[in-house]
Amino acid sequence: MKSRKHFNRCAIAILAALTIIFSSAISHLTAQDIETVVQIGHSHILGLEFSPDDKAIATIGGEGSIKLWNVESGQEYRTFEGDGSVDFSKDGKYIAMGSRYFKAYVHDIQTGERAFEFEHQNDVPYISSVQFSESGRYLATAARGAANMWDLTKSQLIHAFYDPAIYVVNLKFSPDKKSLAGSGAEGSVIVWDWMSGERRHLFVTDSALTSITFSPDNRYLAGLTNAGMLYVWSLETDQPVHTISMAASPIKAFTYSPNGEYLVTVNAANKIHFWDSQSGNRTATELDNGFAGSAIRFSNSGEYFAIGGDGVSLWHASDNRLVRRFISQVKVVEAIAFNPKMPYIAIGGRKGARIWNLKTAQLMTSLDIATGYIYTMAFSSDGKMLAIGETDGNITLWDWKTGKQIRALTGHSNGIYSLSFSPDGKMLASGSADNTVRIWNPDNGQQIHLFDEYDGGIFAVRISPDGKLMGTAGKHGSVRVWDIKDHLPLLSLNLPQNESLYAIDFSSDSKEFAYGNAHGQVDIWDIQYGEKPTIIQTDRIWITSLHFSSDGKRLLISTGDGRCMIYNRSTGETIISGEKQPQTLTAASVSGDGKYMAIGGWDGKAKIHDTTTGDQIASLVAIGEKDYISITSDFHYQASKNAHKGVAFRVDNKLYPFEQFDLRLNRPDVVVETLGYGSPELVKAYHQAYKKRLRKMNFTEEMLGSDFHLPEISLHSSKIPLTTTNKQLKFQLRAVDNLYNLDRLHVYVNDVPIYGSSGLDLRSRNTQSIVEQIELTLSNGRNKIQFSVVNQRGAESLRETFETVYTGTQAPADLYLVTIGVSQYQDERFNLEYAAKDAIDLETLLSGNSGTFQNIYPIKLLNSEATLENVLNVKKNLSKSRVDDVVVLFFAGHGLLDADLNYYLATTDIDFRNPAENGLPYEMLEGLLDGIPARKKLMMIDACHSGEVDRDETILAAKTNIVDNNVKVRSFRGLEVIGLKKKVGLSNSFQLMQNLFANLNRGSGAMVISAAGGEEFAYEGQGVANGVFTHSVLVGIQQKSADSNGDGQIVVSELRDFVTAQVKTLTGGKQTPTSRQENLEFDFRVN
C-alpha cells in the first residue's frame, strides 16, 4: 500500500468507546441450580415420542441415550441413560425407557431423578420396549423373549407374558387400553388381554417386525418388518387386509394419522408418503424429509408430526409444511490420544481429528481426513508426530502442529483398529480388520515385518514400555504376546468364549500383560513364567480399555456402558467405581503424566477423569465444523464465540437461551484452572478479562454470587402457535415485583428490541404489577420472541422465550442504503482522499442488487452534506421501513475521542479541538437504527478507533507527529492514545475479553462492524484507492470472496469474518476490524 499520500482516518482527538448500560438478567440462583446443556443431539435417532402436552419430544439415540427436546425452540434440555424404547406417563410426570443393562427405568421429568427401576431376570440385557398403561400405574416392559407388567405403586411384577409362538421385542397398548400387543424377532405378533394375560390374536409374517401400532379406532393392527413391508391386520376377522411396500426404497417407519384416515410412512429415500388406510392405496402427496427416518409420530393434538433419523424434522399436519429441524451435530468420538510429552489431546472420528490445547482448553486445529472415519490414533513417543488409522486401511502420519501430512503407510486392505509407537519412536505397530499386524518404520514409511498368523481382525496392539514385546488381541478370542526382534510368540491364547477383545496393556516394567474380555473380566499374566496370578472381575459389561498406572499399583478400566473405574492391581479390589455414562464408549487414553484418563463415545464428548479420584472434571465437545465448548463438571465453560447456538441452560426443567446465564457461567479462567495445565499468568489473564466483561455490563462478581432479588414475568395468554400465517401476533404478558415498582418492559424479536433499546416505560405507572397486551408484526420465517421486565432498582427478570414461524405470504424486502462519506472538512488540514469515494463505491455496488430487493432506497451524504442535522434527519426515511426490510448504514471519515474518551464521527463542520461541537456521537449514529421497523440492520464504520476503547487501560497524552512506515498523521494539538497501562501476554485484557466472549449487549439489535480496534488507526492509500476496510467489503461482496460456504449468498457473519481477515492481512496486522455490536440471531443476506 505504498504511495505518496497516506492518511489515518482519525482526527487527533482520539477514539472512545460508548459506555454501555446493560441490566443483565442474572438470577438469584446459585451455580448448582443452573445446568449447562450442550446442544449436540444424537449420533442417530432410532425412535421418538411426544409428551402428553406436546411441549416436548423424547428421542432415542443410537449412542444409548434418551433426550428431551423443547418443541418450541428445537433445543435439547435433558439427557437420560436409556435405549430401545421410551414412553411418557399420561399425566406427563414420568418418562420410562429401556436400557442395554437388563433394566427398565422410570424418571421424574421435573427433576430428572430416577423414580423406579425394574430388572428382567434373563440372559439378554437389552430392554427393547416400555409402555405405560392409561392410568400410569402399570408399566409393560419387554426384553428378548419376555414381556412383563409392573405395578409402579408397589414396585413389583404382577404379570409375566410368555408365549412359545413369540420372542417379544416390541410392545404397544391398544387405544381402548384393554389389550397389549407384542411383536417378535421371528415375525409374529400376539395381542393379549393385558389384565389376564390371555392371548386374543396371533398374526404371523415371514420377517422380524421392527414396530407395531393399533389404528385409532382399535379395529386394526399394523406392523412393519425389517425388510420394509407394512402389514395391516383386522382385529375383527384376524385376517390381513393390506400389505404395503415400496420395492425401490423400503419403508423405514410408519404411523397412523390421529383420525385413522391415513398410514404415513417414510422410506430409505427420505420420502414421506400417505396411504389411504381403507384401500391401502398411496395418495399423490409426497414430501422430502431430507434424511431417512427411523421413527415417525403425530403429536397428541394431531397438529404436527415428527420424524427422527439424522435429526428431527417437525411438520405441520394440516398443510404438510416443514416447521423446523432439530439438528444433531454430535461427532462420534472413535479415537482419543493424549500427547505423551505436551498438554495436548487428539480426538478423532468421522472426517478427521481435532487437536485440543489443554493449557488453554481451546480447540487448536483440525486434521481433515477425506476417506471417512478415523478408528485409532497414536502420538509418537516424542510427541511430535500423530499417526492416524482409517477405515479404508490407510495409515497417515501428521505434523499435528502445522496440520500437514508427512506420509502415508500403505499395505493394509481393511480398516485400522489400533496403533502403537515404540518408546524410541523407530517402530509403529498397526492392527487391522484384514487379520494382520504390521510393524512400520515411521521415518521412511517402509514395512519392517508382517504378522499374518491370525484368523480374525486385530482390535488392539501395544508395544511394551521397554520396546521388546508386542501384545495383540482381537476377534475369536485371540491373544498374543510377541518378541518383536525374533517375531516369536511368548504367550498365545485362544479364549474358549470365542469372543472379541478390545483392551490390552503392559505394566510399566514390561513384566506383566493384561487383557479385558466381553464379560467385564481382566486377566493379568506374568509374561516370564506364563502364569495368570490375578483376575479382576468388574461386571457383565465388556472392557473397552485398560491401562496400568505408572507405578503399576492400579488398573484404570473403562467399560462399554460408559463407566470409568480404578482397581487395585494386586488385590483386584475396587478403588473407584465410576458412575455409568449415558453413552457407548469407543475410545480411551491416559495422559502422559498419568493425571487424567479421557474416555469418548457415541455422545460426541471426550470426558476427562481424574485418575486418582475417578471423578469426571471436564468434557471437550466439538460443535459443527469449527466451534467447540470445554465444560467443567460444575457447568462452567469456555466456548468459541460462534458456539452460542450450541449452549443452553436448564433451571427447574425449563430451558433458557445461552445469553441468560452466559455472564455467570462462561468462565475460561475456571476451566483452565480446573484442567491444571495453564500457567498462573494465563489463569489470571482470563480472570481479568472476565472481570472486565462484568464491568462492561455493570456487574461485579459479588453481585453474581449474592441472593439477587428479581421481578417475574410470564406469558398471560393462551398457547402461542408454533407456526402461523397471520403476520400480526397478539399476546398478553403479566409482570410482578413484590418489593419494588416496575420500571420498563423489554420485548425482542430475534434480538431486536421492539420498543427500542430503552424499552417500554413503566415508571410513570407507579405499579408493582402489570398485565400488558402486546401486538407485534412477525418477521418472515423464524421468530424468537423474548420478554423481560426491569424494576426500579435495575434488576431484570429472567427472560421468557418462545418461538413461532411465520409461513404466510412473504413480500420481497426493500433495501434502505445510507452511505455517509466525508473527505473534505471545513478544517482542510484533515481532508482525506478516499472517504467520500468509499461511500460512492459501496452505494454503487449495493444498488445493483435489484434481483435481491424489491426496491432500493439510497440516501447519500457526501462532504458538505454530512452535517449533524442532515445525518439525524435520515431517521425519518428509515422509519418508513417494514420489519423484513434491510437497512445498511455506512460511515467513512475521521473518528475522534474527546478527553473523556467519548467517541465521535467527524461531520464536515466538526471542531477537531472540541468534537462535541457539531460532531456526531456514536450513540446518535446507532440511534438512527434504534426503534425503526426494519429488523435486519447492518452498520459499518470505516474510521480510526471505531472499535470500543478500554476506558480502564487507555492512556491519553498530547498529540505529536506520527510517521509509521506508510502512514502519516498530521500534527496538531490534541490527544492521542500513547499506550495501555498493562499488557497480558500478546493482548490486553480488553482485547482478550473481546476474543473470548460473545457480546451480550443487544443495543438497537443491529450488527455493527468497525474498521479498527479501539487503540488502532484505519488506513487508506492509493494502492487500493479506498479505505482498506471499505476495499475489503467491496472485494468480499463484488467478487463473492466472502461467500465462505459457496452457496451464492453472502450473509453478515461471512462478510464480517472475511473483512476481518482481509484487513488484518493487508495492513500487516496493524488494523483489525471488530464487531462493536452483534446480533446473534439475525444472520441475513447482504448481496
N, C-alpha and C positions, 0 to 999 in steps of 0.2 A: 504494500500500500504506500510505497514511497511516491512523493510528489512534492511540488514546490510549495504547496499550501495545505496545511492541516490544522484542524481546529478541534478542541474538545467541545462537546455540546454541554457546556456548563458555564454559567456565569460565575463570578468569583465568590459571591456569597454561595455557600455550599449546600449540598443536598440534605434533606431531612426526611425522616420517616414520619408518617402520620401516627400519632398515638391512638391506638385502637382501644376503645372502651367496650369490653365484651363481658357480659354476665353469663358465664357458662353454667350449664345445668349440672352442678355437682351434688350428688346425693349425700344424705347423712349416713348412708350405708357404709359399712366397713368393707375392706377388700374381700373379706371372707364371704360377704353377701353377694358379691358380683362375680360371675363366672365368665371368662373369656371363651367364646365359641369360635373356633377356626372353621371357616366355610370351605370344606374340602369335598364333601359328598361321599360317594361310594366309588369303588372300582367298577362295579356293575350292579344294577338293581334287578333283583330276582322277583320281588313281589311288593305290593303296596296296599294300603287300606286308608280310607278317610276316617277321621274321628267323627263321632256322632253329631257334633255341631258343625262339621265341615270346615273348621278353622285350622285343622292340622292334617297332614298326611304322614303316615308312618311308612317307611321304606325298608326293605330287607336287602342288605348288601352282600355281595359275593365274598367280601372280606371277613364276614362274621360279625356284623353289627347291625343294629336297628337304629334308624334315625327318625326324629320328628322334625317336620318342616312346617313353618308358618305359611299358610296358603296365600295370605295377602302379600307378603314380602318375598316369598320364594327362598327364605333363608332357613337353614337348619338351626335348631336350638337345643336339641338334647340327643345324646347317643347312649345306647344300651348295648351290652353284650347279648347277642342273640342271633338266631339263624332260622332258616326253614320256613317260618310262618309267623304271622303277627295278627292280633285281633284286639279291638277295643271293647271294653265293657259298655253296655248300652247307656249307662249314666255318664260315660266319659271320664270316670275317675281312675280307671285302671287300664293298663296295656299288658297283654300276655304275649309271650314269644317262645319259640323253640330254641334249641341250642345243639351244639355238637357234643355235649358232655353229659348225656343221659338225663338231663333235667329240663323241665319247662319252668319259666319264670313269670311272675306277675309283679309289675311295678306300679307304684303310686305315681301318676303322671305329674301331679303338682310338685312333689318333692324329688322325684326320680328314685326314691328309695325302693328297695326290693321288699314287697309285702308278703309274697308266698313263693315257694319253690317246690316242685314235685318231681320225684325221681322215678324213672322207669327201671325196673329190675330185669334187664335183658342184656344181651351181648352186643347190641348195636347202640352206639352212643348218640346217634343223630335223632333228635326230636323234630319231626318234619312238619307237624301240623298242630295248631291250637285253635280252639273255638270256644267263646263264651256262650252260655245259654242266655235266653232273653232276659231273665231276671238278674243275671250276673252272679248268681250264687254258685253255678256249676261251671267247670272248665273241662272240655274234652281235649285230650292230647293223643297224639299218635307217634309211635316210633315204628320202625320197620317190623311189621308182623303183629303189632298190638295196638289197641285203642283203649284208652282209659277215661273214666269220668270221675272227676274230683269234686268234692264239696268244699268250697272255699271257707265256709263258716266253721267247718270242723277240721279243715286241712287234712282230709283223709280220702282215700279211694273208696268210691261207692259202687262202681261198675268196671268190669274189665271185659271189653268186647273182643271175642276171639271167634274166628270162623275159618275152617280149613280151606275155604274157597278163596281166601283173600289174604294178601300180605300188606296190611294197611300202611299207606303213605300219606294220603290227604283226607281231611275231614271237612264236612260242611253241614251246618244245621239247616233245616228246611224253614221257609218263611212262616209256616204255621207253628213252628217250634215243637212239633211232635216227633220229628224224625231226624236222624243223624245219618248222613251218607259218608261212606268211606271208600276210597279207591285204592287199588293196589298196584304194586310193581309189575304184576303179571297181566294186568289189563282188565281186572274185574272191578265191579262197583257193587257194594252192598248198601242197602238202606235199612237201618234198624229203627225200631221204636226205642228211643234213647232211654226211656224210663225203665222199660222191662228188659231191654237187650234182645228182644225178639226180631228175627230177620223178617223184613217185609218185601224186599225186592232184591233181585240179583241180575246184573247185566254184565255181559262179557264182550271184550274186544280182543283183538289179536296183538295188541301193543300196550306197553305201560302207559298209564294215564298220569299226566302232569298236573291237571287241575280239574275240578268238578264244581258245578253250581246248580242250584234249583232255579226254575223260572219264577218270576214274582208271584204268579197265581198258583204256584205249588203243583202244577199239572205235569211239568216236565223236569227231567234231569239231563243236563248236558255235561259231556266230558271231553277233554282234549288229550290226544295221545302224543307221545314224544315224536311221532312221525308226522305230526301236523294235521291229523284227521280229527274233525269235530263231530262227535256223535250226540244225537238227541233222542232220548227215550221217553215214552209216555208212562207216567206213573199210574195211569188208569188202566192201561192194557198190558203193561210190561213189555211193549213192543218198541223197536226202533222206529222213529218217524222221519229222521233226516240223517244223512251223512254228508258233511260239508268238507270240502278240501280244495286246495289250490295247488295244482301239480307243479307250476313253475316256481312257486315260493311258498313253503309250508307255513301254516298258521302257527304263531308262537304264543298267542294269548287271546282270551276272549272274555266276554261278559254279556249279560242281558241288559238291555236298556231298562230303566226303572218301571216303565209301563208294560214291559214284556213284549213290545211290538217288534223289537229287533234284537238280533245277536250281533254284537260289534266285535270285530276281530282286528288284530294287527299281525302282519306277516313278516317274514325274514327280509323282504324287500322294502320294509319301512312303511308299507301302505296300510291305511285303515279302511276297512270295508264294513258295510251294513247289510245284514241278511234278514229278509222277512222271516220271522220266527214261525209263521204258519206254513208258508210254502217252502221255506228253505232256499229261496232264490235270492241272488245277490242284487242289491239295488244299484242304481247308477252312481251313487256317491262314492268317491274315492278321495282320501286325504293323504298327504305326505307327512308322515310323522317325523322325518328327519333322522331317525335311528330305529333299529329293530327293537321292538318292545318285548319284554319278558312278562309283563303283567298289565292288566287294564282294569280299572274300576270306575264306577259312577259315584259321584257324591251322593250323600243320603237325600239331599233335596232334589236330586236329578238335574241340577243346573249345570254341572260340569262333569267331565270325565277326564281321568288322568291315565297316562301311560308311562310305565317305568322301564328303563333299559340302561342306556349310557347316561341317562339323566332322567328327569321327569318333565313331560310336556302336559300342560293343563289346557284343556279345550272347553269352549263354551258349547253346551249340548244343543241349544236351540238353533244355532246357525253354523255350528261346526267351525268356529273361529278359534285359532290358537291364542290363548290368553297370555301365557308366559312359559318359559322353561326354567326349571330348577337345575342349574348346571352342576355337574360333578366334575371337579377339576383335580381329583386326587391322582397323584402319581405314585403308583405302587412301588414300594421300596423292595428291590430284588437283591441288592448288594450294598454292603457297608464296609468301609475300610478306614481305620484310623491311620494317619501318618505316624510311623514309629518314632520319628525324631522331632517333629514340629506339631504345634497345636492346630492341625487341620484334619478334616474328615471328608471323605468322598462318599456320596450317596448316589446310587445308580438304579436305573430301571428302564422304562420304555424311552427310547430316543436318545438317551445319554446319561452322563454323570454330572453331578453338581458338587463343586468343591466349596466347603464352608470354612471360614476362618473363625476358629473358636476363641481367638483373642478378642475379636470384635463382635462375635455372634452374628456375623453377616454372611450372606451368600456371596462368594468371591467370584467364581467363574463357572462356566458350563462347558462341558466337552460333548459335542453333538455326535451321535452315532447314527449313521444313515441306515444301517441294516436292520435295526429293530431293537430288541431287548438286550439289556445287559444282565447276565446271570451272576457274574462274580467279578471282584476286583481285588488287587493287592498292591500295596506300596513296596518299593524296593527297600532294602534294609537301611540305606542312607536317606530315605525319604524323598529322593529327587525324581523318581520315576514312578508312574502309575500304570499297572497292567490291567487291561480290561478284557474279560471274556464274554463273547457274544453268542446269541442263539444260533447263528449260522456257522459256528465253528471257528470264526476269526478271533485272533488274539491281537490286540493293538497295544503298543507301548507309547506313553504320552509324557511329554514335559508338561506337567499339570499347571505350573506357574504361568507359562506362556500360552497354554491351551493348544500347543502344536503336537501333532502326532509324530513320533520318532520313527517307528517302523511297525510293520505287521508281521506276525508269525503265522505261516500257513502250513497246513498238514492235516489238521482235524477235519473230519467230514460231517460233524454234528455239533450241537451246542456245547459250550464250555461251562462246566458246572463249578469248577474250583481251580484256584491258582495259589501258588505259594513260592516266594523267593527264598533262596538260601541266605544264611546270615552274611556271607561275604558278597552277596549280590551277583555272583557269577553263574547261578543257575536259577531257572524258573520252571517249576513243575506245573503241569496242566492236566486236569482230569476232564473227560468228555463223555457225552452220550454215545460216542462212536465205539465205546468199550475199550478205549486205550488211555494210557497215561504217557505223556511225553515230557522229556527234560530238554530245555532250550538254553542256549547262550543268549542272554538278553542284549549283549553288546553288539553281536553281529546278526542275530536272528536265526542262527543255524540250530538245527535239531541235534542234540547230543545223544539221546537214547530214546527208544520206543519200548514201552511195556505193553504188550498186547495179549497177555495171558488171561484176560478177563472175558466172561460171558455175559456181561451186562454193563450198563453205564456207570461211570465213576462220579459220585456226588461230592466226595471230599478228598483232598490231598493236603498233606502237611509235611514240610521238611523240618527235621528236628533242629533244636537250637544249636547243636554242635555241628550241623551240616552234614552228618554222616548217614542219617537214616531218612527214609521217606515212608509215611503212613498213607494208606489209601482205604476207602470204603465206598460201597455203592450198592448197586442192585443185586438182588438174590442173596443178600446176607454175606457178601464177600468183604473180608477184612484182611489187609496185608500190611506188613512192615518190611521194607526193603533196605538192604545195604546199597546205598546209591553208587558207590565206587565199583562194587563187584556185580551189581544188578541181581543179587541173590535174595530170596525171601528169608527173613529171620523169623517171621510169625505169619502163619497162614490159617485163616479161619473161614468156614462157611457155616453161618448160623443156621440152626435147624428150622427156624421160623421162615426161612427164605424171604426175609423182609429187606426193605431198602434202608440204608443207613446214611445219615447226613452229617454227623458230628464226630470229629476226632481231634485229639491233641496230644502233644508230648509234654512231659514235665520239663521244667527249666533246665534240669541236669541231663535231659535226654534219656534217663534210665527207665521211665515209665511211659506207657502208651494207653490212652483211654478212648473208648468209643461209646456212643449212646445209641440205643435202639428205639423202635417204634412203640415200645411199651413203657417208656419212661425209665428204663434201667441203664445205668452207666457201669461198664466193666473196666477195671484198671489192671493192666498187665505189667508184670515185671519182665522187661524185654530180655534181659540177660539170661534169666532162668526159665522163661516161658511160663511163669506162674501167674495165676489170677488171684491176687490176695484180697482185693476189695471189690465189693458190689454196692453201688448206691442206687436205691430204688426211690424214684420220685413219685409218680402216679401213673395213670393209664395213658397219658398223652406223650407223643413221640418227642425225642430230644432233637432240637434243631441246631443247637450249637453248644460247645463246651470248651472251656479254657481253664488251664491251670493258672493259679495266681503265681506271681513272680517268685514268691518264697516257697511254692509248692505245697502250702498248707491248706489251700482251699480250692474248690472247683466252682467255677462260675458257669451256670447252666441256664439256657433258655429253652422253653418248650413250645410246642405247636399251638397251645392255647394262649400264648402271649405272656407267659409267666417268666420272670427273671429271678433265679434262685441262687443261693450260695450254700455250699455243703462243706463240712469238714472232710478233707481228703482221707484222713487216717481212720476216722470212726464211721464215716458215712452219715453222721448226724446233720440235721438241717440247722444252719446258722441263720439264714434269712429265707423265708418263703414268700416271694412277692405275690402281689395280687394279680389275678388274671386280667388281661387286657382284652378289650372288645375287638380283636383282630386275629388274623392268622400270621404268625411270624415266618419270615422268609430269609432274614439276614441278621447277623450279629458280628460285633467286633469289639475288641478290648483295646483301650488306648495304650500307647507306648509306655506311659508312666504307671499304668495299672490302676489309675484312679477311677476310670469310667468304663462302663460297658454300654454300647449302643445297640439297640435292637430295632428292627424295622419290619414292616409287613404290608399287608394289603390296605391298611388305612392311610398310607402315604406319609406317616410320621416316622422320623428317626428319634427314638426316645433314649435319652441319656440317663443311665442309672449309676449311682454311687456304688462302687464295688465293696465298700466297707459296710454300708448300711442296707444296700439293696434298694434304696429309695430312688424313685424317678425324680430327677431335679429339673429336667428341661426337655423340650421337644423342638425339633427342627422340621419345618414344613415348607416345601416349595409350593407356590401358588401361581398357576399359569406357567408361562414360559420364562419369565424374568423375575418375578416377585417372590417374596419369602416372608415368613414370620418365625421368630425364635421366641418361645414362650416357656416361662418357668412353671413349676408345679403350683405356685400360688397365684397364677394367672397374670403376672406382669409379663410384658412382651416388648420386643423390638421388631419392627416391621419396615419393609421398604415403603417409600411414600405412596406408591401406587397400589399397595396391598390392602387399602381400606375396605374394598368390597369383599375381602376375604376374612373380615373380622366383624363379630357382633358380640353383644353381651346379653346374658340371661340374668334376670332378677325375679325371683318368685315365679318362675315358669313363664315369664314374659320376656320377649325379645326386644332389645333396643339396638339402634344402629351404632356404628363404631364411634361417631363423634360424641355420643352421650358420655362415655367414660374414658375416652382416649386420653384426656388430660390427666387422669389419675393413674391409669394402668400402663400407658406406653412409657416404659422406663428402661431405656437401653443401659443405663448405669447399673440397675438391679440385675439385669440379665447377664451382663459381662461379669459382674462381681460374683454371681451365682456359679457360672462356669469356671471361674477361677484362673483363667489364662491371661486375661487382660492386665496390663500394668496398673498400679495405683493411680498413675498420672492420667491414664485413659479413663478409668472409672470416675475420677474427679472431673475430668473434662466433660464427660457425658452428664454428670450430675449438674455441673454449672450450666450446660445447655438446657437441661430440664428446668432448672430454676429460672433461667432467662425466659423460657416459654411461659411459665406460670406468671411472671411479672408482666409479660406482654398481654396476658389475658386477665390481669388484675386479680391474681390469686397468689396465695402463699401455700407452702407445704402444710403449715399449721391449719389452715382453713380446710384443706382436703382431708386432714386427719381428724377433724373435730365433728361433733354432732351438729350438723348444719341444718337449721330449720328451712323447709321448703314449702311453698304453696303447692296445691294439687290442681290438676286439670284432667278432664276426661270428656270423651265423646258422649253427648247427651241425646243423640238421636238414634234412629234405627240403623241397622247394619248398612255400611257403605258397600255398594256393589263392586265386585272385582273388575267388571267391565261395564261400560255404559256407552250409549250412542247419544246421550244428552250432553251438550257442551257445557251446560251450567250445572254446578253441583251445589246443593244446599245441605247444610247440616248444622246442628247445634252443639256448642261447647259449654261445659259447666266448669267454672274455676272457683276455688275457695282457698282462703287462708284463715286459720283460726286465731292468728296472732296479729297480723298486720294488714293494712289496706293494700289492695291491688294497684299496681302502677301502670302496666301496659301488657298488651296481648300480642304475641308473635304468631303469624301463620305463614308457612313456607310451602311453596310448590317447587319441587326439585331444587331445593336450597335457595330459591329466590323469594325474598320477603314480599308478601302481598301488600302489606301496609307500609312498605319502605323499611329501611334499616332501623328506624326508631320504634316501629310497631304501632299498634292502635292504642291511643291514650286512654287509660282508665282512671288516672289520678283524679280527674275532675269529678268522677262519680262518687268518690269518697265511700268506698264499699269494700267489704272483705269477701264478697261472693258475687258472681255474675252468671247468667245464662245468656249466651250470645249467639244470635243467628248469623251464620256465615254463608255468604254466597260468592262463589268464585268461578272463573272460567277455566276449564281444564285445558292443558296443553295436549297436542296430538300425541297419541301413544301413551307411554307410561307416565303416571303422575305419583310421585312420592310426596304425600301431604303430611306435614308435621305442624304441631302447635304446642305452645308453651305460654306460661304466664309468669310475670315478674312482680314481686311485691315491692313495697316502697323502701324496703331495706336492701334492694338489689339482688335478692335471691331468686333464681329462676327454677321453675318446676322441672321435673323430668319431662322430656319431650315425648309426647304421644305421636305415634306414626301409623299411618295406614296408606295403602296404595290402591289405585284404581287405574284402569286402562281405558282411554277414550278411543273408541273404534268407529265413531261416526264419520260423517263427511269431513274430509280434510282439505281445506283450501290451500293452494300454494302460498308459500311465505313471501313476504316482501323483505328487501334489504334496505335498512337505513344506514347510510355510509357517511360518517362525519370525519373529514380529514382537515387537520389544522397544521400548517407548516409556516414557521417564522424564520426566514433567513435575514431579513432586513429589520433593524431596530432603529428607533429614534436616536439612541446612542450608538452611532455607527461603528464604534470600536469593537462591538461584539457581534457584528454581522457574521453569518455563517454562509457557507457556499451551497449546501445541498438540502437544507431542511425543507424549504418550500417545494423543491423538486421531489423530495420523498413523498410529500402529501399528494402531489400531482400524479406521480407514478403509481402509488397504491390505489388512488381513485380510478385511474385508467384501467388498471388490472382487474379490480373487483367489479367495476361497472360492466365488464364484459361477461359477467356471469348471468346473462339473460336466460340461459337454459335452466339455471338452478332456482332463480327467484322470479316471481310473477312481475313485480315492479321493483325498480331500484331508485331510491330517493337520495341523491348525493347532496351533501352540504359541505362546501369547501371554503375555508377561511385561510387566506394567504397573506403573509406580511402585514401590511397596514390594516387589513380587515380583521386581524386577530387581536381584537381588544377584549377586555374583560366583559364588557356589556354584550358584545356580539356573541362571544362564546356562551354566556349564560342564556341568551335568547334561543340557543339551539334546542333547549329542552321542550319548547313549545311544539316543535316539529316531532321530537321523539315521543311526546305524549300521545301522538296520533297513531302510534304503532299498535299492533294486535299481539296477543300472547305468543303466537307461533312465529312472529317475525324475528329477524336477526338484526342486531344493531352492532356495528363496528365503529369504534371511536379511536381515532389515531391522532397523536400529537408528536411533532418533530420540532425541536428547538432547544433552547437553553433550559437547564434545570438548576434551581438555586436553593440555597439554605440561608436562613437568617441566623442571627446569633443564638437563637433558642432552638435551632435545628428543626424549625418548621419548613416544610418543603413547598416550593412554588414553581410553577411553569411560567416561563418568560413570555408575556404578551409583548406586542410590538412597542408599547409605550411604557414598559416597566422601568422603575428606578432601580438600577442594579445595586445601588448602595443601600436601598431600603425596599426590599422585594414586596413588602406589604402594600406599597404604593403602586396600584394598578396591576400587581402580579396576580396570577391565578393560583390560589391554594389548591393543593392536590385534592382536598376534600370536596371543593366545588366542582372540580373536573369529574370525579367519580359521582358526585351528586347529580350530574346530568343523566346518569343511568339508574338512579335510585327512585323506585316507585313508579317507573313507567310501565305500560302494559307488557312490552316485549320482555321475554324471559331469557332469550339466548343473546347474551351480551358479552362482547369482547372489547377490551380496551388495551391499546398498545402505546407505549411511551418510548420514543427514541430521544432520550435526553440524559445528560450526566446524572448520576446518583439517583436514578429513578427507582431503584430498589429501596427497601427500607433501611434506614440508618439505625445503628445501635446507639441509643442515647447514653447508655451507661459507659461505653468504651470509646466513643469518638472524641478526639481532641481537636479543637479549633485553634487557629493562630492567624496572624496577619498574612495575607496573600502576597506571594512574591512570584517572579517569573518562573515558569516551569518549562523546561525543554526536555522531553522524554523521547529519545530517538526521533520518530517522525511526527511527534505530536507537540504542538506548541500552544501554550495558554498565555493570552495577553496579560500584561501586568497592569494591575490597578489595586487600589486599597480595598481590601475586603477580607474575607475569611476563607481559609482552606482547611481541608482535612489533612493534618500532618501525620496522623498515625492513630494507633489504638493503644489503650492503656496496657493491655496484656494480650499475649498470644498463647494458644494451646496447640502445640504441635504445628501442623500446617494451616490451621484455621483458628479464628477466634470463636468464642462460644456462641456468638450470634449467628455466624455462618454455619457452625455445627448444628445449631438448632434448626436452621432452615433446611439443612440436608437431612436431618434425622426425622423431622416431624411434618405431617401434613398440616396445612394452615386451616384451623377450625373457624377462623373469622369469616363470616358469610358476607358482611357488609351489604352491598347492593345486590349480591348474587351474581356479579359479573366475574369473568376471568380477566385478570389484569397481568399483562406480561410487560415487564420493564426491561429496558435495553441494557442496564448496568446495575451492579450491586451498589449498596449504599455508600461505599467508600471508593467507587470506581468512576472512571470517565467513560463517556460514549464517544466513539471515534467516527470521523468522516475523512475521506480523502479522495483525490481524483482517480486513484487506482480502481475504485469501484463506482464512482460517480453517484454515490448515495451515502447516507449513513450506513455503517457496517450492519447494524441491526436491521434497518429497512431493506438493505440489499439482500440480506438472508431471508427475510419474509418474502420478498418478491421472487427470489430463486426457488424457495420452497413451494410456493403456490404455482408459479408460471411453469416451471419445469417439472412439477409434481415430485420434487425431491423429498418433500415432507410426507409423501404417501408411503409410510413405513410398511403397511400391510398389503400394498399393491391392489387395493380394491377400487381405485379410481377416485376415492373421496378423501379429502384432507379434513380431518377434524381438529378441534382446538388443541387437544393434547399432542397430536402428531406435529402440528405446527410449532408448539412450544418446545418440544424435545429437539426437533430439527434445528430451530433457530438458536437454541441454547448451545448446542454442539458446534454449529457452524460459526457463530460469532466468536466463541472461545478459540476455535482453530484459526480464524482469520486474524485475530488480534494477538495471537501467541499467548493466550491466557490472561491478557490484561483486562479484558472485558467479558463478563459473564452475565447474560440475561437472567432475571429471576422472576418467579411468579409471585408478584406482590400480593395477589389475592387469587384464590382458586375456588371454582365451583366443582365440587367432587361428583356431582350428579349429572350435570349437563355437559356432554362432550359432543358438540354439534358441528355440523359441516360448515366450512368457510369458503370452499371453492365451487 
